[in-house]
């Protein structure tokens, strides 16, 4: 029992001292290691903070630089878009000018063709390939050539407008992407470490297959700008060409129109002069016809007046030529017979002269009647020719020249 109540084994004071020393040493060692760890941690935290701040500052600068690059290209694209839109609007007005010019050529061509068709109605000798017809044919050929040229130029203009709109579309798409990219980068530039409601983004650090290099990015916009510049320059050159074509074609149309009108005026003057001369000739023929008719009447009267004496003279001669046998001789009253013979001879001579005069009158009458028929034929021919000239004048002066007065050629 006494052993059970005996105190447990006690440590030696030296052991107690050693244990306390060991606790102190161990604690101090742990504290030292902890202090070193804390110092390293603060150093590491400070280093990471500085690195993070530096990296974030560098990223912020790069974002700002990127935003400036995007703004620069966006401004470039905006300028080119404004230029190409403005140029396209101007080119559309030139297209309208071409369309109006093309439409305005149709009426002069139709009129020229109608004039050629109307002039086919000329008749007789007036159906001639004259200067008017040559100028009309030339005018029609010139107008057809102008219509073909304007039509081809209009097709070129429509194609250039399409090219301009294609360049405009590319610029708009590029601008749209630039606007989106700038909006995103503006958002990124506004983000700070204190921005609320930020979360981690899974798979944020990745490179997808559709990423392009900065060089490709610049080249893409540069190509769009260069294409817009090229199409704008092409459009400017085409506008200058259109101006020249419209001016030249209008001058050509005016020139040929005036040449045709001058030819018409000269031809009308010629036909009027010819008609006036024919009318003068007709008046002369009609006067001559009247004179010939009077002449024929006078000749007929003269012949009628000579018929009585001629018949008596012929009857006497005929009767005395039938005296029989010896009765056809001189009788005893020689002197009286001689006197009678002389008188008969004289009378016979007079009768012969009367017969010759009658025949001459008949010949003159026949000739006069022939001339009258010739004058009648001439009158009919002149009247027909005057009608031909009147028909020609109606066609040229009334149908053609009045129709051509409606032709008005302006610069478009």
C-alpha angles and dihedrals in degrees: 000000000000089000092052092055092049115120117259119257112287129218121242116253089241090057089050091051091046092050092050091048090050091051090050094047092045092048093047090048091050091046091050091050090046091049090050090049092050091048091049090047092052090046091049092045091049092047093048091046092052092045092047092048091047092048092045091048089050091049090048090053091048090048089051091047090049091049089052091049091050091047090050094051091040089055090047091049091046091052093048091045091052091048095048092045091050091046092049091051090052091046089052089057088051089050089053089050090052091049092050091046091049091049092047091056093060097068095051089047092050090047092049090049091047090050090053089048093047091049089058085072091068111112139210120357090346090072088091132145092241134167091274092057092046091051092045091052090047091048092050090050091048092049092048089050091049091049090051091048094047091047092052091046090049090054089050090050093050090049091049090050088052090050090048091051090048090053089045091052092051091049092048092049091047091047091049090054091045091051091051092046091047091049090052093047090046087055090048091049090054094052115103135172088262096051107126127233095026117151138184114270115220115229091005093141102067139115112223124203094249094061114117131205121254088249091054089047092054092042092053094056092038090055090051091050093047092048090050090049091048094050091045091052090047088050092050091050091047091051090053089049092049091050090053094045094048092048094046095044092049090051091048091049092049091046095051092040090055091045090054092046091050090049089050092050092048092046093048089050090050093049092047090050091048091047091049091051091048090050089050090050090047091053089050091049092048090049090048090047090054090048091048092049089053089047092052091050090050091048092050090050092048091051091049091050091054097048096083100053091040092054092049093049092047092047092052094048091046092050096048092047089064099058107132129248115305090005086076089078144083115285129223094272090078098173092048091047090048089050090045092047090050089049091046091047089048090048092046089051089051090049091051090051090050091051091051091049091051092051091049090052091051091049090049090050092050090048091047091051090049090051090048091054089048090050090049091051090047090050091052091046092050092046090050091047090049089052088050090053091046089052090049092048091049091051096044102034103031107026102030107027095043090048090050091054088075091062109104117171119199135173112260 
